[in-house]
Each structure stands twice: as structure tokens, then as C-alpha cells.
């Protein structure tokens, strides 16, 4: 199953939060924010690539509509 860019970003934020919870972690808030901003930029690129793929798939698609495509692509009921 594919992840949307938003799902991927949420997982990355949770991972960063877990790192901050470690007693041995010496990450300060500024570093954490910098990491999250970088992850946000990466999510934007992932989203752009997802749209690019969707556009090209749409040109040769057998899907009847967007909801069918989204449900089948991301395994969402």
C-alpha cells in the first residue's frame, strides 16, 4: 500500500517526537524544528511526484473516477 505525502510526514513527525522522548536525546527544539521543516519540504516533493504520476496514469486510466482511483491506489475503503 502506498502512503500519501501527509501520512508519510505524520510518521516522520511521530518518529522525531519519539527521539525527543528518549532520556539520552540531546536534541534541542531548534534542531527538531529544522528537521521537521526539512521533512515538510520532502513531503512537498513527494506530493508533487504523486501528482505527476497521477496525471500520467490518468492519461491511460481505466478508472471511472477519482474516488475509485484513490481507494484502489491507497487501499482506503
Backbone as JSON, one array per atom type, in Angstrom:
{
  "sequence": "XXXXXXXXXXXXXXXXXXXXXXXXXXXXXXXXXXXXXXXXXXXXXXXXXXXXXXXXXXXXXXXXXXXXXXXXXXXXX",
  "N": [[0.84, -1.18, 0.0], [0.52, 2.2, -0.82], [1.71, 5.24, 0.67], [0.29, 8.38, 1.4], [1.67, 11.68, 0.93], [1.14, 13.17, 3.18], [0.53, 11.22, 5.12], [3.04, 9.99, 5.27], [4.56, 12.16, 6.24], [3.39, 12.56, 8.76], [4.14, 10.17, 10.01], [6.92, 10.61, 10.07], [7.06, 12.83, 11.78], [6.08, 11.69, 14.13], [8.13, 9.87, 14.57], [10.28, 11.64, 15.04], [9.31, 12.85, 17.36], [9.37, 10.69, 19.12], [12.13, 10.36, 19.3], [12.78, 12.63, 20.74], [11.68, 12.01, 23.16], [13.39, 10.23, 24.29], [15.52, 9.72, 27.03], [18.26, 10.03, 26.76], [18.52, 11.61, 24.59], [19.71, 14.54, 23.13], [18.59, 16.53, 21.66], [17.8, 19.77, 20.73], [15.07, 22.14, 20.7], [15.2, 23.82, 18.45], [16.75, 22.4, 16.62], [15.08, 20.2, 16.26], [12.84, 21.45, 15.09], [14.04, 22.35, 12.72], [14.59, 19.89, 11.5], [11.96, 18.94, 11.14], [10.96, 20.89, 9.39], [12.56, 20.38, 7.16], [11.64, 17.81, 6.6], [9.02, 18.46, 5.94], [9.45, 19.89, 3.58], [10.42, 17.79, 2.03], [8.12, 16.23, 1.96], [6.5, 17.87, 0.4], [7.77, 17.59, -2.09], [7.35, 14.86, -2.5], [4.59, 14.87, -2.72], [4.28, 16.37, -5.05], [5.48, 14.65, -6.91], [3.7, 12.53, -6.68], [1.39, 13.7, -7.75], [2.31, 14.09, -10.35], [2.62, 11.43, -11.23], [-0.04, 10.59, -11.01], [-1.24, 12.24, -12.91], [-0.07, 11.28, -15.3], [-0.93, 8.62, -15.2], [-3.63, 9.04, -15.41], [-3.93, 9.7, -18.04], [-3.86, 7.3, -19.3], [-5.83, 5.74, -18.11], [-8.0, 3.31, -16.58], [-9.75, 3.8, -14.64], [-12.89, 4.81, -13.3], [-13.5, 7.1, -11.9], [-12.11, 9.67, -9.7], [-12.41, 8.9, -6.99], [-12.53, 6.11, -7.1], [-9.97, 5.58, -8.12], [-8.34, 6.66, -6.02], [-9.14, 5.13, -3.81], [-8.41, 2.51, -4.63], [-5.68, 2.82, -5.13], [-4.56, 3.74, -2.71], [-5.6, 1.96, -0.95], [-7.97, 2.42, 0.54], [-11.03, 2.36, 2.2]],
  "CA": [[0.0, 0.0, 0.0], [1.25, 3.45, -0.87], [1.37, 6.26, 1.66], [0.22, 9.74, 0.89], [2.74, 12.52, 1.48], [0.72, 13.58, 4.52], [0.72, 10.07, 6.01], [4.48, 9.85, 5.44], [5.03, 13.25, 7.1], [2.93, 12.28, 10.12], [5.04, 9.13, 10.53], [8.21, 11.24, 10.34], [6.9, 13.67, 12.96], [6.0, 10.78, 15.27], [9.48, 9.35, 14.79], [11.06, 12.72, 15.67], [8.8, 13.01, 18.72], [9.91, 9.57, 19.9], [13.53, 10.65, 19.57], [12.82, 13.65, 21.78], [11.27, 11.4, 24.42], [14.5, 9.43, 24.82], [16.25, 10.47, 28.05], [19.63, 10.31, 26.32], [18.49, 12.52, 23.44], [20.11, 15.91, 23.44], [18.1, 17.39, 20.58], [17.1, 20.96, 21.21], [13.85, 22.43, 19.94], [15.54, 24.4, 17.14], [17.16, 21.3, 15.74], [13.87, 19.43, 15.96], [12.05, 22.22, 14.13], [14.75, 22.31, 11.44], [14.36, 18.56, 10.93], [10.57, 18.87, 10.69], [10.83, 21.73, 8.21], [13.16, 19.62, 6.05], [10.7, 16.73, 6.27], [7.89, 19.1, 5.27], [9.88, 20.15, 2.2], [10.46, 16.5, 1.34], [6.73, 15.83, 1.73], [6.02, 18.64, -0.76], [8.32, 16.95, -3.29], [6.65, 13.6, -2.66], [3.25, 15.2, -3.2], [4.42, 16.78, -6.46], [5.72, 13.43, -7.68], [2.45, 11.79, -6.69], [0.51, 14.36, -8.73], [2.86, 13.82, -11.68], [2.26, 10.06, -11.58], [-1.48, 10.55, -11.19], [-1.53, 12.88, -14.19], [0.29, 10.37, -16.38], [-1.82, 7.47, -15.13], [-4.94, 9.48, -15.87], [-3.94, 9.71, -19.49], [-4.05, 5.91, -19.75], [-6.52, 5.14, -16.97], [-9.24, 2.56, -16.69], [-10.58, 4.17, -13.5], [-14.08, 5.56, -13.67], [-13.46, 8.41, -11.28], [-11.03, 9.87, -8.75], [-12.64, 8.14, -5.76], [-12.12, 4.73, -7.37], [-8.51, 5.59, -8.21], [-7.76, 6.9, -4.7], [-9.45, 3.97, -2.98], [-7.63, 1.36, -5.06], [-4.25, 3.14, -5.05], [-4.14, 3.88, -1.32], [-6.26, 0.91, -0.19], [-8.85, 3.09, 1.5], [-12.45, 1.97, 2.0]],
  "C": [[0.89, 1.24, 0.0], [0.83, 4.34, 0.3], [1.23, 7.59, 0.93], [1.37, 10.53, 1.5], [2.4, 12.94, 2.91], [0.91, 12.43, 5.51], [2.21, 9.87, 6.31], [5.0, 10.91, 6.41], [4.6, 13.02, 8.55], [3.81, 11.21, 10.76], [6.41, 9.71, 10.89], [8.16, 12.11, 11.59], [6.82, 12.8, 14.21], [7.38, 10.21, 15.6], [10.35, 10.39, 15.49], [10.62, 12.93, 17.12], [9.35, 11.91, 19.62], [11.38, 9.78, 20.21], [13.67, 11.66, 20.71], [12.45, 13.09, 23.15], [12.38, 10.57, 25.06], [15.27, 10.25, 25.84], [17.66, 10.84, 27.61], [19.68, 11.29, 25.15], [18.84, 13.93, 23.87], [19.69, 16.85, 22.32], [17.42, 18.61, 21.2], [15.93, 21.25, 20.28], [14.16, 23.0, 18.56], [15.97, 23.34, 16.15], [15.95, 20.48, 15.31], [13.02, 20.15, 14.92], [12.72, 22.23, 12.75], [14.54, 20.97, 10.73], [12.94, 18.46, 10.38], [10.32, 19.74, 9.47], [11.4, 21.01, 6.99], [12.24, 18.48, 5.63], [9.47, 17.28, 5.55], [8.23, 19.41, 3.82], [9.94, 18.85, 1.4], [9.05, 16.01, 1.04], [6.15, 16.59, 0.54], [6.52, 18.01, -2.06], [7.63, 15.61, -3.56], [5.25, 13.84, -3.23], [3.29, 15.59, -4.67], [4.62, 15.56, -7.34], [4.45, 12.59, -7.77], [1.47, 12.38, -7.71], [0.99, 14.09, -10.15], [2.47, 12.42, -12.14], [0.77, 9.93, -11.85], [-1.87, 11.14, -12.54], [-1.24, 11.92, -15.34], [-0.57, 9.11, -16.38], [-3.21, 7.82, -15.67], [-5.04, 9.49, -17.38], [-4.22, 8.32, -20.06], [-4.86, 5.11, -18.73], [-7.75, 4.35, -17.36], [-10.18, 2.89, -15.54], [-11.75, 5.02, -13.97], [-14.08, 6.96, -13.08], [-12.32, 8.48, -10.26], [-11.19, 9.02, -7.5], [-12.23, 6.68, -5.94], [-10.6, 4.64, -7.43], [-7.88, 5.68, -6.82], [-7.94, 5.69, -3.8], [-8.57, 2.78, -3.35], [-6.13, 1.6, -4.9], [-3.76, 3.14, -3.6], [-4.86, 2.92, -0.38], [-7.13, 1.48, 0.92], [-10.29, 2.73, 1.17], [-13.33, 3.16, 2.07]]
}
